[in-house]
Structures are given as C-alpha cells and as structure tokens.
C-alpha cells in the first residue's frame, strides 16, 4: 500500500466521521473536515495524494454537490472516486450525485463494516471487476445469435408452460426482470469504467438468459413456494435450493456450441440471490466474487418485487422503490444503484407496457 496516498472525509457530524474513521483502520491515512470550504482547501493542497474522498451533501459553507463539482473541475481528478453521503434517500440527490461525477451514493446511518466494504470496492483494481469476465463470456459464443434465439424460444416455451401450470410466477414478472436487466446493462456500459463493454447483441443474450433465473423453483414443492413468509428453517433451506436446482437443470444441455449461453443462464440461476455483503445464498459470495450477470438480475428482480406492489398506489413508484432498495444498500453493488438512477424513463416504460394484472375480487 502506498502510504503517500490519503482518504478525505468531509462531514459536519463528528459522530459520523468517527464511524468512518473506525471503518477505515489499516487502509490509508485520513484527512478530516467538518465544512466544505476546509475540505476544498485540503483537497487542493493534497490532490496528488488523494486516493478517495467521502463527502456529505449537507456540509456548511460549501455543500457536497458544490464541492464535488469544484473537485471535478480540477486537473487529473477524473479517476479519483468520490462517495457522497446523505441522511435521506432522495431520488433527485442520487441523480445529481452521479450526474456530477460521484462514484457512489450512500445513505446514513450505516454500519462500519458496510462502509468499509463500499470503500474497498472502489479502491480495488479494475482487473478484479466481474464486468471483464462477463464481457469475455458473451464474446466467446461459438454459435450465431439466431441459433441461440431458436434454442431459447424452445426452452422458454417449456419453461413458461411449467411455470403457468404450477402458478409459480407470472409471465410479466419474468419479462420485466429480463428487460430491467437489459436497461441496467446498457446504463453500466454507457456510464461506468467497470470493464463492461457490451454491444446490443451481447446484452440481448443476457436478457434471454435472465428469463431462467428462477427455473429451479420447478423442483420446489408448492407447500413451500406458496408460504415463503412462514417457513421452518428446514423448509427455508429447501427453498434456497432452487438456485442450485436451477443450475443443475440448465446444465443438462451440454451442447458445446451453446456453452456460453448456458453458462450465462447457470451463473444467473445459481447466484442471483447472492448479496454484495455476503449475506445471500447459496454460497455466501461477497462483492465481485458474484458473477456480474447474477448481480444485475438479482437487483432487477428485487426492484420488480418492490415496484410491482406500488404501481397504482402511489404517484412516484420509481422513487419509492429506490428508497426501499437503499434501505438494503449494503446488499447491492454500488454500480447498480447508479445504473438504476439513470434509468427511470426506460424502467417506467417497461412497467407501463407489462403491468401486473390485478386479480379480480
């Protein structure tokens, strides 16, 4: 570790600064400021040594947005990650943070371990990011997209019929999650330096693979599927096994020509319930050990879970859904929060086109 490098923390709350200082033990020396003007002065003096900055948006004298804009106007600061923090999850604040160049937006209060992992993920090298592995996988197809589409159509028909017969999930849920996945991948490709450089045919492959994220539920008894909120520990483990069951079902097709597409679907089915903080299942994978395809699909599925309950009951379902997801921000890759914030229009268009049909009373 280069000890000439430093982290800047700018926050008016001495308590919040102490939480962050404790979280950053054994990383880099920390510069502190309780107001925006002092933080700007410190950043200007130490610019060549700043490795990362954490800035609260409600700083006195010069607020966090103003400070961020000032920093981004300086020379050679484009690669320095800036985390903006706030006590509230306000959609416009999130959008402005990323529009002005922030690398992450974190809502307080937060646990020290969560904050440390967030910082370490931004300090990691790009070679460890799963976007590169995903790019290689979808670039390695030994068969044409048309052939994969034909295979997918056949498999999808069987899948839809089984889901419909078992009443496992609605076709529009599967459609929305797949399309949300595509929107997020496009946003990631356009707005980040994460190693994700996907063209539209490659994104279409992942959209198609995303449709099979819950295929393993076919192997789970109805008693468990229909009572997920009241499961015993033994039943919960059986339900969690839908991830590995799905991977096993998809791997039945061992056609070498379809390897890349099947592997995408396997990665998604097995890992879409893994969480950024390691609290997911089945493997308890943490951070970038989770395949990016699975991270995106799991995130899309969670957004659909929250938003489908809100449409028709609030005038701002997108904003309310983001707030809900930020309550669990420790479980998501920060890149995905940013991609979602950029994608409101596209997401709402999908929901309007494929709304959940209300059951008749």
C-alpha atoms as one frame of an Amber mdcrd trajectory, in Angstrom:
protein
   0.000   0.000   0.000   1.268   3.457  -0.942   1.173   5.394   2.347   1.624
   8.655   0.451  -1.999   8.216  -0.578  -4.791   9.529   1.647  -8.565   9.469
   2.074 -10.503  12.690   2.620 -13.613  12.645   4.824 -15.789  15.769   4.801
 -18.746  15.581   7.180 -20.167  18.067   9.696 -21.045  15.274  12.143 -18.174
  14.264  14.429 -20.031  11.018  15.192 -20.326  10.070  11.520 -16.662  10.923
  10.955 -15.718   8.656  13.864 -17.721   5.764  12.355 -15.932   6.224   9.033
 -12.519   6.578  10.681 -13.078   3.349  12.581 -14.155   1.614   9.368 -11.026
   2.748   7.517  -8.453   1.456  10.004  -5.472  -0.168   8.276  -6.277   1.364
   4.901  -4.907   4.853   4.189  -4.249   7.917   6.374  -7.377  10.062   6.656
  -7.800  13.825   6.258 -10.861  15.241   8.043 -13.008  18.322   7.548 -16.291
  19.470   9.077 -17.130  22.010   6.337 -16.991  22.289   2.571 -14.541  25.182
   2.294 -11.960  23.474   4.501 -12.458  20.239   2.561 -11.841  22.048  -0.733
  -8.685  23.584   0.706  -7.435  20.184   1.877  -8.246  18.572  -1.460  -6.464
  21.341  -3.394  -3.360  21.034  -1.214  -3.284  17.219  -1.297  -4.818  16.496
  -4.717  -1.926  14.362  -5.956  -2.150  12.221  -2.795  -5.934  11.806  -2.520
  -6.938   8.206  -3.207 -10.653   8.612  -2.435 -12.987  11.203  -0.886 -16.160
  10.833   1.183 -18.359  13.950   1.175 -21.685  14.593   2.915 -24.134  16.622
   0.835 -25.160  18.906   3.753 -21.732  20.392   4.513 -21.793  24.008   5.738
 -20.273  26.887   3.714 -19.926  24.737   0.585 -22.337  21.811   0.257 -21.381
  18.393  -1.006 -22.674  18.920  -4.537 -20.806  22.216  -4.890 -17.652  20.626
  -3.501 -17.947  17.673  -5.870 -18.326  19.992  -8.875 -15.296  22.032  -7.786
 -13.193  18.891  -7.439 -14.227  17.553 -10.840 -13.127  20.846 -12.446  -9.557
  20.287 -11.234  -6.944  18.628 -13.421  -6.316  14.894 -13.077  -9.203  14.208
 -10.688 -11.436  12.199 -13.033 -10.127   8.858 -11.717 -10.461   9.726  -8.011
 -13.608   8.024  -6.669 -15.927  10.291  -4.686 -18.602   8.889  -2.361 -21.456
  11.245  -1.491 -23.381  10.567   1.715 -26.792  11.730   2.889 -29.232  11.153
   5.722 -32.066  10.725   3.196 -32.657   8.655   0.069 -33.957  11.373  -2.251
 -34.118  10.431  -5.931 -33.001  13.844  -7.193 -29.998  13.840  -4.854 -28.986
  10.415  -6.163 -29.344  11.557  -9.773 -27.389  14.760  -9.122 -24.623  12.873
  -7.330 -23.944  10.633 -10.302 -24.532  13.437 -12.821 -21.783  15.489 -11.169
 -19.344  12.585 -11.141 -19.773  10.687  -7.864 -18.770   7.032  -7.861 -21.237
   6.048  -5.146 -24.109   7.420  -3.048 -24.505   6.068   0.489 -27.408   6.718
   2.863 -26.690   7.156   6.587 -26.713   5.737   9.152 -24.580   2.780   8.127
 -22.535   0.103   9.824 -18.764   0.487   9.802 -18.250  -2.868   8.055 -20.689
  -1.949   5.299 -18.924   1.386   4.732 -15.509  -0.274   4.689 -16.611  -2.754
   2.034 -18.056   0.078  -0.051 -14.756   1.955   0.077 -12.646  -1.129  -0.615
 -14.745  -1.967  -3.657 -13.918   1.461  -5.105 -10.259   1.152  -4.240  -9.991
  -2.257  -5.947  -8.237  -2.703  -9.270 -10.319  -2.881 -12.428  -8.814  -6.259
 -13.302 -10.776  -7.808 -10.434 -14.120  -6.496 -11.625 -16.549  -9.104 -12.976
 -17.523  -6.917 -15.918 -14.409  -8.126 -17.716 -15.299 -11.772 -17.117 -18.824
 -11.135 -18.375 -17.515  -9.359 -21.472 -15.251 -12.320 -22.252 -18.058 -14.841
 -21.748 -20.540 -13.171 -24.065 -17.787 -12.540 -26.636 -16.909 -16.224 -26.732
 -20.004 -17.581 -28.431 -19.285 -20.431 -30.838 -22.750 -20.204 -32.353 -24.756
 -17.444 -34.002 -27.242 -15.314 -32.114 -30.020 -16.653 -34.365 -29.273 -20.237
 -33.277 -29.304 -19.241 -29.613 -32.616 -17.427 -30.116 -34.154 -20.575 -31.607
 -32.875 -22.705 -28.719 -34.098 -20.091 -26.251 -37.576 -19.984 -27.798 -37.948
 -23.750 -27.415 -36.680 -23.798 -23.837 -38.718 -20.731 -22.922 -41.963 -22.270
 -24.131 -41.395 -25.278 -21.878 -40.402 -23.027 -19.005 -43.476 -20.781 -19.353
 -45.823 -23.767 -19.558 -44.365 -25.327 -16.410 -44.488 -22.038 -14.501 -48.070
 -21.461 -15.631 -49.140 -24.970 -14.653 -47.517 -24.669 -11.231 -48.527 -20.984
 -10.851 -45.007 -20.260  -9.700 -44.615 -16.781 -11.161 -46.328 -14.535 -13.676
 -45.003 -14.270 -17.255 -44.927 -10.473 -16.936 -42.661 -10.675 -13.880 -40.190
 -12.739 -15.891 -40.480 -10.317 -18.829 -39.933  -7.249 -16.651 -36.919  -8.701
 -14.851 -35.310  -9.661 -18.160 -35.917  -6.221 -19.676 -34.835  -4.401 -16.499
 -31.614  -6.398 -16.768 -31.051  -5.077 -20.272 -31.690  -1.473 -19.206 -29.212
  -1.759 -16.330 -26.544  -3.358 -18.521 -26.882  -0.556 -21.083 -26.527   2.041
 -18.339 -23.473   0.262 -16.935 -21.867   0.072 -20.370 -22.505   3.754 -21.043
 -21.721   5.366 -17.710 -19.025   3.358 -15.903 -15.412   2.307 -16.304 -16.177
  -1.086 -14.775 -14.780  -3.164 -17.593 -18.270  -3.654 -19.060 -18.199  -3.044
 -22.797 -21.227  -4.863 -24.149 -22.824  -4.360 -27.532 -26.553  -4.790 -28.107
 -26.426  -8.443 -29.345 -24.434  -9.372 -26.227 -26.944  -7.615 -23.990 -29.738
  -9.494 -25.772 -28.042 -12.789 -24.846 -28.024 -11.824 -21.169 -31.649 -10.660
 -21.340 -32.597 -14.095 -22.663 -30.504 -15.907 -20.053 -32.103 -13.795 -17.295
 -35.508 -15.340 -18.050 -34.309 -18.583 -16.414 -33.201 -17.079 -13.106 -35.938
 -18.900 -11.142 -36.238 -22.057 -13.234 -35.152 -24.117 -10.209 -38.460 -23.326
  -8.468 -39.953 -26.056 -10.642 -38.235 -28.516  -8.279 -39.615 -26.941  -5.073
 -42.889 -28.228  -3.520 -45.967 -25.990  -3.700 -46.334 -26.024   0.086 -43.026
 -24.164   0.352 -43.389 -21.888  -2.678 -46.765 -20.588  -1.552 -45.814 -19.996
   2.092 -42.403 -18.332   1.819 -43.063 -15.946   4.708 -43.858 -18.741   7.173
 -41.208 -21.382   6.536 -39.407 -23.525   9.066 -35.624 -23.480   8.878 -35.661
 -26.837   7.089 -38.211 -25.569   4.559 -36.197 -22.386   4.043 -33.148 -24.436
   3.103 -35.269 -26.386   0.616 -36.499 -23.117  -0.896 -32.945 -21.739  -1.117
 -32.008 -24.835  -3.093 -33.993 -23.525  -6.081 -30.769 -21.733  -7.068 -28.633
 -24.863  -7.326 -31.549 -26.869  -8.732 -31.895 -24.294 -11.494 -28.209 -24.514
 -12.335 -28.453 -28.299 -12.494 -31.484 -28.209 -14.796 -29.812 -25.789 -17.198
 -26.588 -27.806 -17.348 -28.457 -30.798 -18.781 -27.816 -29.244 -22.199 -24.127
 -29.951 -22.830 -24.066 -28.856 -26.480 -20.594 -27.241 -26.837 -21.954 -24.715
 -29.327 -24.331 -23.360 -26.668 -21.783 -23.340 -23.839 -21.539 -19.557 -23.380
 -25.292 -19.005 -23.342 -25.923 -21.926 -20.993 -23.118 -20.763 -18.700 -24.690
 -17.316 -18.521 -28.010 -18.856 -17.523 -26.298 -21.157 -14.983 -24.392 -18.247
 -13.396 -27.627 -16.282 -13.064 -29.787 -19.139 -11.753 -27.256 -20.213  -9.149
 -26.111 -16.797  -7.921 -28.946 -14.272  -8.303 -29.689 -14.447  -4.549 -26.075
 -13.773  -3.545 -25.606 -10.369  -1.880 -22.826  -7.789  -2.081 -22.212  -8.015
   1.686 -22.020 -11.824   1.707 -25.445 -12.325   3.333 -27.018 -14.128   0.363
 -27.272 -17.741  -0.689 -26.406 -20.453  -1.682 -22.669 -19.751  -1.369 -22.457
 -16.587   0.738 -20.386 -14.968  -2.013 -19.315 -11.379  -1.379 -18.701  -8.426
  -3.669 -17.144  -9.072  -7.034 -16.943 -12.820  -6.435 -20.583 -12.827  -7.551
 -20.852 -13.055 -11.366 -21.963  -9.668 -12.652 -24.782 -11.214 -14.683 -26.240
 -12.615 -11.455 -25.745  -9.322  -9.606 -27.724  -7.436 -12.244 -30.561  -9.978
 -12.470 -30.882 -10.250  -8.684 -31.020  -6.464  -8.444 -33.625  -6.289 -11.225
 -35.736  -8.958  -9.527 -35.645  -7.081  -6.218 -36.636  -3.830  -7.910 -39.570
  -5.602  -9.549 -40.607  -7.066  -6.193 -40.828  -3.591  -4.657 -42.208  -1.671
  -7.626 -44.973  -4.141  -8.546 -46.517  -3.549  -5.104 -46.533   0.225  -5.595
 -47.935   0.761  -9.095 -51.462   2.059  -8.831 -50.995   3.044  -5.175 -48.536
   5.956  -5.454 -47.696   8.661  -7.977 -43.954   8.010  -7.602 -43.383   4.214
  -7.584 -39.897   4.506  -9.072 -38.734   6.923  -6.382 -40.346   4.924  -3.582
 -38.770   1.711  -4.881 -35.297   3.288  -4.918 -35.816   4.414  -1.323 -36.779
   0.880  -0.363 -33.727  -0.595  -2.084 -31.429   1.924  -0.419 -32.611   0.592
   2.929 -30.738  -2.553   1.869 -27.903  -0.769   0.075 -25.332  -2.975   1.794
 -26.595  -5.915  -0.281 -26.065  -4.292  -3.700 -23.119  -3.358  -5.881 -22.993
   0.484  -5.837 -22.709   0.461  -9.634 -26.240  -0.914  -9.828 -27.748   1.862
  -7.714 -26.136   4.339 -10.096 -27.364   2.483 -13.183 -30.909   2.394 -11.800
 -30.855   6.121 -11.019 -30.007   6.821 -14.678 -32.763   4.577 -15.994 -36.095
   5.894 -14.673 -37.695   6.593 -18.045 -36.763   3.204 -19.535 -37.798   1.312
 -16.399 -41.180   3.056 -16.220 -41.789   2.371 -19.911 -41.297  -1.365 -19.305
 -43.645  -1.386 -16.305 -46.311   0.502 -18.242 -46.014  -1.940 -21.135 -46.031
  -5.082 -18.964 -48.120  -4.218 -15.883 -49.011  -6.889 -13.371 -52.628  -7.893
 -13.896 -54.704  -7.291 -10.784 -56.651 -10.291  -9.566 -60.413  -9.908  -9.561
 -62.069  -9.826  -6.188
